[in-house]
Amino acid sequence: MISDHGLTHVEIELIERWSVPRGEAGNSYHVRELLFDAADHLALAFIKIGSELGPPTAYPERLIEPLRELGTQATEHGTRVAIETMPFSIISTVPMGAEIVSAAAHPGIGLLLDAWHVFRAGTSLEELRAALAPEMIFGVELDDAGQAVVGTHF
């Protein structure tokens, strides 16, 4: 149905807690397997991934190997993964996400830039320019919101 209607850019979401090992509480392998099955049939541009909710991680290096494993699995299914940084998650800013993507050094791993999350995290355009390489940007989401936060970021 997707191709019958002329859609050529297909992406799906969301794998969260991808760094939690299989067998540990809170892992998301059931979602990962479901979305990789979809990738086998839908010719996805990428699968959007998030991270665990909480304050920014003090140990981003612990995310690199699980992310690299996820990127390898994605390429085995003919797709890629794109991290959406969120100010209320452990990968809270685009610069932090860019460092993790760079350290993973895998062609199947990139970033999804969501304007709402970028600016709610307090990231400036100058910081974006300094942190990003064009090849790490897999997608962009444009959203809007009032200048003042109402409630919580989440």
C-alpha positions in Angstrom: 0.0 0.0 0.0 2.9 2.4 0.8 4.4 2.0 -2.7 1.0 2.0 -4.4 0.4 5.5 -3.0 3.7 6.8 -4.2 5.4 7.1 -0.8 9.2 6.8 -1.2 10.6 7.7 2.3 9.4 5.4 5.0 10.5 5.4 8.6 9.0 3.8 11.7 9.5 4.3 15.4 10.4 3.8 18.3 13.0 1.6 20.0 13.8 2.9 23.4 16.0 1.4 26.1 18.1 -0.3 23.3 21.1 -0.3 25.6 19.4 -2.6 28.2 20.7 -6.1 27.6 18.3 -9.0 26.6 17.1 -10.7 29.8 17.3 -7.6 32.0 14.2 -5.8 33.2 13.2 -3.0 30.9 14.8 -4.3 27.8 13.0 -3.6 24.5 14.0 -6.6 22.4 10.4 -7.4 21.6 10.0 -4.0 20.0 13.3 -4.3 18.2 12.3 -7.6 16.7 8.9 -6.3 15.6 10.4 -3.2 13.9 13.2 -5.2 12.2 10.5 -7.6 10.9 8.7 -4.5 9.5 12.0 -3.3 8.0 12.2 -6.6 6.1 9.0 -5.7 4.3 8.8 -1.9 4.1 12.2 -0.8 2.7 12.7 1.7 5.6 15.0 4.8 5.4 15.6 4.3 9.1 14.1 3.2 12.4 13.9 6.0 15.0 15.4 5.2 18.4 15.2 7.0 21.7 17.0 6.4 25.0 16.0 5.8 28.5 14.2 8.6 30.3 16.2 10.4 33.0 19.0 12.8 33.5 21.8 12.9 31.0 24.1 9.9 31.3 27.4 10.5 33.0 28.7 7.4 31.1 27.9 7.9 27.4 30.7 5.4 26.5 28.5 2.6 27.9 26.1 3.2 25.1 28.5 2.9 22.2 28.8 -0.9 22.0 25.0 -1.6 22.3 24.4 1.1 19.7 26.9 -0.4 17.3 25.2 -3.8 17.8 21.9 -2.2 17.0 23.3 -0.5 13.9 24.7 -3.8 12.7 21.3 -5.5 13.2 19.6 -2.7 11.3 21.9 -3.0 8.3 21.2 -6.8 8.3 17.6 -5.8 7.8 18.3 -3.3 5.1 17.9 -0.2 7.2 19.6 2.2 9.6 18.8 3.6 13.1 18.5 7.3 13.9 18.8 8.6 17.5 16.3 11.3 18.5 17.8 13.2 21.4 15.4 14.4 23.9 16.0 16.8 26.8 14.3 14.5 29.3 16.3 11.4 28.3 19.8 10.1 29.0 20.9 11.3 25.5 19.6 14.8 26.1 21.2 17.0 23.4 22.2 16.8 19.8 25.9 17.4 20.6 25.8 14.5 23.1 24.1 12.3 20.5 26.6 13.4 17.8 29.5 12.4 20.1 27.9 8.9 20.6 27.2 8.5 16.9 30.8 9.5 16.1 32.2 7.1 18.6 30.1 4.2 17.3 31.6 4.9 13.9 29.0 2.8 12.0 27.3 3.8 8.7 24.0 2.5 9.9 23.8 4.9 12.9 22.9 8.6 12.7 20.7 11.2 14.2 17.1 12.5 13.8 17.0 16.2 14.6 13.7 17.3 16.1 13.5 21.0 16.3 11.4 20.9 19.4 13.8 18.7 21.3 16.8 20.7 20.0 15.6 24.0 21.3 14.0 22.8 24.5 17.4 21.3 25.4 18.9 24.8 25.0 21.1 23.9 22.0 22.0 26.8 19.9 22.4 26.9 16.1 26.1 27.5 16.6 26.3 24.3 18.8 24.5 22.3 16.2 26.9 23.6 13.5 29.9 22.6 15.6 28.6 19.2 16.6 27.2 17.9 13.3 28.6 16.4 10.2 26.1 16.2 7.3 26.4 12.4 6.9 25.2 11.8 10.5 21.8 13.5 9.9 19.3 10.9 8.7 16.2 13.0 9.2 14.7 16.2 10.5 11.4 16.9 12.3 10.0 20.4 12.3 7.6 21.2 15.2 6.6 24.2 17.1 5.7 25.1 20.6 5.1 28.2 22.7 8.2 30.0 23.9 7.5 29.1 27.5 7.3 25.4 28.6 3.9 24.5 29.9 4.2 21.6 32.4 7.2 19.4 32.0 9.4 18.8 28.9 8.0 15.3 28.8 
